[in-house]
């Protein structure tokens, strides 16, 4: 099943809002997890399923959630359970 991800990036180098398509949620999680862990992602993620998968792997991924997802109890709880420092990114 295809996974569509809405991503926003507003940094010194890039500014865009785009919708990306991956062959599966797992592929999307793997792709963005590598970018986030490598410090190469400066955008915001609006997709709830993608963000949940990312914080399940790395709680600090919450830093890249849109405001609505930073206020989502389940996502924040999962992020903090993986990394207590993630709480500073919650709304």
ABEGO torsion letter per residue (X at the ends): XBBBBBBBBBBAABBBBBBBBBABAAAAAAAAAAAAAAGABABBBABAAAAAAAAAABAAAAAABBAAAAABAAAAAAAAAABAAAAAABX
